[in-house]
Amino acid sequence: MNQQIESERNRGTGSETRAGHENFQKEDDTDTFFKDIVHTFRKNHTAMAGLIMVLFLVFVAVFGPVISPHDPYRVELDEQLLPPSQTYWLGTDKFGRDLLTRIVYGSRISLMVGLVPSFISMFLGTFMGIISGYYGGKIDFAIMRLADVMIAFPSLLLAMVVMYTLGATLFNIFIALSLVGWAGTARVVRSQTLALKEKEFVEAARAIGVRKSVIMVRHILPNCMPVLIVLFSLGIPEAIMYESSLSFLGVGAQPPTPSWGLLVSRGKAYLFSAPWVAIMPGVAILITVMAFNFMGDGLRDALDPYMKD
């Protein structure tokens, strides 16, 4: 009887030890994950500059009404096309509206368009990629052929078709950019899944009867996260560029929405008489896209094992 009790205690102690070791391993992996990012950004000054610019952009977007004293929609016809001054730092447009204020409010639209469609397309692409790579066969063939069809069309042209079909609204921009962005993510996640499902820890989980859905969510998906983070950070500037292009062509955001692409489109008529109306929103697009690209490159250097080697 005493031996049985002692055996039970030993088994319990062993289980607690293994559980504690697993928790310690997870915490250690998390610490290493963040340490790699911090180390890379400290060493890569370009990535650090991109991160600082992104944080500044987020600050401007969140506290826009506090930063700018002007109303972005108020029309002052007696102050049309004024050059930059102490009152209007970046000048005014053809309706007398403060250009800096409209650019600040436009940063909200750019961030929203960059984040929301990128997240949706990342979710769809991850789901389709894991399903395709893990199950294989006809499911893999069907999903990958659909992805090939999506990739075969130029993304901007496909987004324009969606916008012409659904209508030029901000919500439809989310739908259009989400539809054109998932295929690339699906192909990358599929390739990761094909490699991961042959690993020993996945084989062990399959051997002890773990459900396929649990294996995909708890074992395969976490190992795809570094790649997904990099893809997400690089997908944001791409979405911002697409939205600006659609708005510039007249099938994106509509007046009086202060979209950066729309501001450039409306200001191109005054490129020689009042160049700041078109140049300043263009500079905002340039800086934002460069900042996210620099930050994405830094994340890739930190998280991609091939870049480390």
C-alpha positions in Angstrom: 0.0 0.0 0.0 2.8 2.4 1.0 4.7 1.5 -2.2 1.6 2.3 -4.3 1.2 5.7 -2.6 4.8 6.4 -3.2 4.6 5.4 -6.8 1.6 7.8 -7.3 3.6 10.6 -5.7 6.5 10.0 -8.0 4.3 10.0 -11.1 2.6 13.2 -9.9 6.0 14.8 -9.3 7.2 13.7 -12.7 4.1 15.2 -14.4 4.6 18.5 -12.6 8.3 18.6 -13.5 7.5 18.0 -17.2 4.7 20.6 -17.1 7.0 23.1 -15.5 9.8 22.3 -18.0 7.3 22.9 -20.9 6.2 26.2 -19.4 9.7 27.3 -18.9 10.6 26.3 -22.5 7.6 28.4 -23.8 8.7 31.4 -21.7 12.2 31.0 -22.9 11.1 30.8 -26.6 9.0 34.0 -26.1 11.9 35.8 -24.5 14.2 34.8 -27.4 11.6 35.9 -29.9 11.4 39.4 -28.5 15.1 39.6 -27.8 15.8 38.9 -31.5 13.5 41.7 -32.6 15.0 44.2 -30.1 18.6 43.2 -31.0 17.9 43.5 -34.7 16.2 46.9 -34.4 19.1 48.2 -32.3 21.6 47.1 -34.9 19.6 48.1 -37.9 19.2 51.9 -37.8 17.0 51.9 -40.9 14.5 49.6 -39.2 14.6 51.7 -36.1 13.9 54.8 -38.1 11.0 53.1 -39.8 9.6 52.0 -36.4 9.8 55.5 -35.0 8.1 56.9 -38.1 5.3 54.3 -37.8 4.8 55.2 -34.1 4.7 58.9 -34.9 2.1 58.2 -37.6 0.0 56.2 -35.2 0.3 59.1 -32.7 -0.8 61.7 -35.3 -3.8 59.5 -36.4 -5.0 59.0 -32.8 -4.6 62.5 -31.6 -5.3 64.3 -34.9 -8.2 66.5 -33.6 -5.9 67.7 -30.7 -2.9 68.4 -33.0 -4.7 70.4 -35.7 -6.8 73.4 -34.7 -8.7 73.5 -38.1 -11.7 71.7 -39.4 -10.8 69.4 -42.3 -14.2 69.9 -43.9 -14.8 73.6 -43.4 -14.8 75.6 -46.7 -13.3 79.1 -46.8 -13.6 80.3 -50.4 -11.7 83.6 -49.6 -8.6 81.5 -48.6 -8.3 79.4 -51.7 -4.8 78.0 -52.6 -2.9 79.9 -50.0 0.8 79.1 -49.8 2.4 77.6 -46.6 2.4 80.2 -43.8 2.3 80.4 -40.0 -1.5 80.0 -40.0 -1.6 77.2 -42.6 1.7 75.3 -42.3 1.2 73.4 -45.6 -1.1 75.9 -47.3 -4.8 75.4 -48.3 -6.6 73.6 -51.2 -9.0 75.0 -53.8 -11.8 75.2 -51.2 -9.7 77.0 -48.6 -9.3 74.0 -46.3 -6.2 73.5 -44.3 -4.0 71.0 -46.1 -2.1 69.8 -43.0 -5.4 69.1 -41.2 -6.7 67.0 -44.1 -3.4 65.1 -44.3 -3.6 64.4 -40.6 -7.1 63.1 -40.8 -6.2 61.2 -43.9 -3.6 59.3 -41.9 -6.5 57.6 -40.1 -7.9 56.4 -43.3 -4.5 55.1 -44.5 -3.9 53.2 -41.2 -7.4 51.8 -41.3 -7.0 50.7 -44.9 -3.6 49.3 -44.2 -4.5 47.3 -41.1 -8.0 46.0 -41.7 -7.7 44.5 -45.2 -4.2 43.2 -44.3 -5.6 41.4 -41.3 -8.5 40.0 -43.2 -6.4 38.7 -46.1 -3.9 37.3 -43.6 -6.6 35.4 -41.8 -8.1 34.0 -45.0 -4.7 33.2 -46.5 -3.5 31.5 -43.3 -6.7 29.4 -43.0 -6.6 28.4 -46.7 -2.8 27.7 -46.6 -2.9 25.4 -43.5 -5.9 23.5 -44.8 -4.3 23.1 -48.2 -0.9 22.0 -46.9 -2.1 19.7 -44.2 -4.8 17.8 -46.1 -3.2 17.8 -49.6 -4.8 15.9 -52.4 -7.9 17.4 -54.1 -8.3 20.0 -51.4 -4.8 21.3 -52.0 -5.3 21.2 -55.7 -8.5 23.2 -55.6 -7.3 25.9 -53.2 -4.0 26.4 -55.0 -5.6 26.6 -58.4 -7.9 29.3 -57.0 -4.9 31.1 -55.6 -3.2 30.9 -59.0 -6.2 32.5 -60.6 -6.2 35.3 -58.1 -2.4 35.9 -58.5 -2.7 35.8 -62.3 -4.8 39.0 -62.3 -2.9 42.3 -61.6 -3.9 43.2 -58.1 -4.8 46.8 -58.8 -6.9 45.8 -61.8 -8.8 43.2 -59.8 -9.4 45.7 -57.0 -10.7 48.2 -59.6 -13.1 45.6 -61.0 -14.4 44.9 -57.5 -14.8 48.6 -56.7 -16.7 49.2 -60.0 -19.0 46.3 -59.2 -19.7 47.1 -55.6 -19.4 50.8 -55.6 -16.8 53.4 -54.5 -17.0 53.3 -50.7 -14.5 52.9 -48.0 -16.1 49.6 -46.8 -15.9 48.2 -50.4 -12.2 49.1 -50.4 -11.7 46.7 -47.4 -13.5 44.0 -49.4 -11.5 44.6 -52.6 -8.1 44.7 -50.9 -8.9 41.6 -48.8 -9.9 39.6 -51.9 -6.7 40.4 -53.8 -4.3 39.9 -50.9 -5.0 36.4 -49.5 -3.5 34.2 -52.3 0.1 35.1 -51.6 -0.2 34.4 -47.9 -1.9 31.1 -48.6 1.0 29.9 -50.8 3.6 30.9 -48.2 1.7 29.3 -45.3 1.1 26.1 -47.4 4.8 25.7 -48.0 5.4 26.1 -44.2 2.7 23.6 -43.4 4.2 21.0 -45.9 7.5 21.2 -44.0 6.1 21.3 -40.5 3.7 18.4 -40.8 6.7 16.1 -41.4 8.4 17.2 -38.2 8.7 14.8 -35.2 6.5 16.7 -32.9 3.6 16.7 -35.4 4.2 13.0 -36.0 4.1 12.3 -32.3 0.9 14.3 -31.8 -0.7 12.4 -34.7 0.5 9.1 -33.2 -1.2 9.6 -29.9 -4.5 10.5 -31.5 -4.6 14.3 -31.4 -7.3 15.7 -33.6 -6.2 17.3 -36.9 -7.7 20.6 -36.0 -5.8 20.7 -32.8 -2.5 19.9 -34.6 -3.1 22.7 -37.1 -4.0 25.3 -34.4 -1.6 24.3 -31.6 1.4 22.9 -33.4 1.6 24.2 -37.0 0.1 27.7 -36.7 2.4 29.0 -33.9 5.4 27.9 -36.0 4.1 30.0 -38.9 3.7 33.2 -36.8 7.2 34.7 -37.5 6.6 34.5 -41.3 3.0 35.8 -40.8 4.2 38.8 -38.8 6.7 39.7 -41.6 4.0 39.3 -44.3 1.6 41.4 -42.3 4.0 44.3 -41.8 4.9 44.3 -45.5 1.3 44.0 -46.5 0.3 47.2 -44.8 2.2 49.6 -47.1 1.0 47.6 -50.1 -2.6 48.1 -49.0 -2.0 51.8 -48.5 -0.6 52.2 -52.0 -3.5 50.3 -53.5 -6.0 52.5 -51.6 -4.2 55.7 -52.7 -4.1 54.4 -56.3 -7.8 53.6 -56.3 -8.7 57.0 -54.8 -6.5 58.8 -57.3 -8.3 57.0 -60.1 -11.7 57.9 -58.7 -12.9 54.5 -57.6 -11.8 54.7 -54.0 -12.7 57.2 -51.3 -15.0 59.9 -52.5 -15.0 63.7 -51.7 -15.0 65.2 -49.2 -13.1 62.3 -47.5 -9.5 63.4 -46.9 -7.9 60.4 -48.5 -4.2 61.0 -49.5 -4.7 59.5 -53.0 -7.8 61.7 -53.5 -5.9 64.8 -52.3 -3.2 64.1 -54.9 -5.8 63.6 -57.6 -7.6 66.8 -56.8 -4.4 68.8 -56.5 -2.8 67.7 -59.8 -4.7 70.4 -61.6 -2.7 73.0 -59.6 0.7 71.3 -59.9 2.3 74.4 -61.5 0.2 77.2 -59.8 -0.1 75.7 -56.3 2.2 72.6 -56.2 1.9 72.1 -52.5 -1.7 70.9 -52.9 -0.5 67.7 -54.7 3.1 67.4 -53.4 2.4 67.3 -49.7 -0.1 64.4 -49.7 2.3 62.6 -52.0 5.2 63.1 -49.6 2.9 61.7 -46.8 2.3 58.6 -48.8 6.0 58.2 -49.6 7.1 58.6 -45.9 4.4 56.2 -44.7 5.1 53.4 -47.2 8.9 53.8 -46.6 8.4 53.6 -42.8 6.4 50.4 -43.0 8.8 48.8 -45.5 11.8 49.7 -43.3 10.1 48.2 -40.3 9.0 45.1 -42.2 12.6 44.5 -43.4 13.8 44.7 -39.8 11.2 42.2 -38.7 12.2 39.9 -41.6 15.9 40.1 -40.5 15.0 39.3 -36.9 12.5 36.5 -37.5 13.5 34.8 -40.8 15.9 31.9 -40.0 17.3 32.1 -43.6 18.2 35.7 -43.1 19.9 34.9 -39.8 22.1 32.3 -41.5 
